[in-house]
Amino acid sequence: MQTVRRQLLIIFSSMKLGWIAGLLFVFQLGWAQWKPDIRCIYVFANGNCRITWKSYNGNPSGFIRYEIYQSNKKTGPYALVHTQTQISTTNYTDTGCNAQMQSYFYFIKGVTGNSITPQELHSDTLQSIYTTAVYATALPYLQLSFNRLSLNYWPGAIHTFSVEREFPKGIFKLIGKTPEPNFKDTLSICKDSLGYRIQIQDSLGCTSQSNRFQIEARDTKDPDEPKWDSITVMPNGHTLLTWSIPKDADISGYRIQYKNNNGINSPLQLIPGRFNQTFEWSNAKADSQSVALYVGAQDSCGRTSTISYNSKTVFLKTQLLACQQQLLLEWTPYTSP
């Protein structure tokens, strides 16, 4: 009987030890499944970077520390810049960088388990967003370029960038969104200082922000030519010229020219305002001859468009042929816009 009891005790003890070992394995498996993903990198005006990461979600007794590593090159070397032993702290501001001047790379190492057999889990490497801009030669826009946080998918990522322009200084305004790491900002100013920054959020609202890029913006493009629509002789003998508004937002007015009696195209009048589309010439010459009026655009920098020199009225002449009881009509050729 004693022998039977001893055998039962050994079996029970073995089962108990197996259960404990299995439980420990489950806990360790839970630690191994956690990954300290970086959620966002926020660049401050002074160039410091705030790194925010996913908190440890396993058994608190299995947490040891977070380690934050940084490099100014993707290939490294990486330096340990911060160690955090508080499980609930999930961000760190790196003051040893200047992300206003270049991009920086970060990854986080999570250390879990116990001091005897610790486990080290690495996040993906993320890059702070760095923005630059160049002029597109003879085109009315500024070409912004910036990098993605990562070329790989990371949990919670949203791949839509918000582009903000600073104008006037200190006031940022959203000017567009794009899924691509580039953006064309159409300019409608003559010359001024502009700033830009890029933002992107993850699915939980953690915001990554780029450096603030500043540039002395200038108009490098002549305004488009206003296409004349019609030229009409009014009943009172006046000549009415109409045209379409070009797409350039900084047009300040329209230059009207006419062909004088010597056949020379001469300035007649400057019509202020972008949204004007008509000019009525009170000279009654159109009752006795074909009149040529032309229109060109001028922008806020004084740059001028090309001009189409084929807008002229149709002059009609009549001759009574009494013997034939006919009226002869003759007119000058019509030219289309």
C-alpha positions, 0 to 999 in steps of 0.5 A: 500500500505504501508503495502504491502511495509513493508511485501516485505521489511521484506521478502527481509531482511530475504532472505538477512540474510539467504544468508549471513548465508549460505555464512558464513556456506560455509566458515566455512565448507571450514575451517573444511575440511582443515587438516594440514597434516605433509608432512615430518620429516628431521633429521639433523646431530646434532639431530634436526628435521625439520617438514614440513606440508601442508599449510592452503588453505582456506580463509586467513582471517580464519587462526589463527595459526599452533601449533606443538606438540612433544613427545618422546613416541607415547602415549605422553604426547605431549608438544607444542614446537612451534606456527606459526601465519604466514600462508605461513610458513610451516616448523619448526626446533625443536632444543629441540630433539636429533633424532640421539639417538631416534625417536620423534613423532609430530602432528600439530594443525591448528586453524582457524575460529575466536577468538570467535568460533575457530576451532582446526584441528589435523594432523595425528601423524608422527614419525621421522625415526630411524635406527639401524643395527645388524650383521647376525651371520655367514652371509655376510650382515648387517641387517638394521632396521628402522620405517615407518613415520606412520602405516597409509596412509597419503596424498602424501605418497610414501612407498619406502625407499632409503638406503644410505651407508657412506663410506668413511666417509662423502660420502653417496652413494645410495645402494638400495631401499625397500618398507619394513622397513628393508634392508640387506647390503652385506659387502665386506670389512674386517673391517672399519667404516660404516654409514647408513641413510634412506630417503623417499619422498612424492609425491611432493618431501618433503624428510624425513631423518633418523638419521645417524647410524654408526657401526664398520663393520667386516667380519664375514663369511668365503668365499664360496668354489670355485667349481672346474670345471675340471682337465685336463692333457695337451699334454705337461704333465702339469695339468690344474685345473679350477673352478668357482668364488664364490659370495663373493666380497672380495675374494683376491686369491685362495690357491692351494694344491696338494697331495704329494707322502706320501698322504698328502695334502700340500700347493702349491701356492697362486693365487692372484686376485678374477677373476682368474679361472685356475691354470696350474701346470708345473710338468709333474707327470700326465704322470706317475700317477694320480695327485690331485690338490685342490683349496680354496678361501681366502678373504681380512681378511685372512678367508679361504673357505672349500676345496673339495678334490676330484679333481684328473686327470684320469691316463690312462695305456695301455698294448699291448697283442700281442698274442691276438692282443689287446691293454688293456686300464686301467684308474683310476676312474673319480670323478665329481665336 
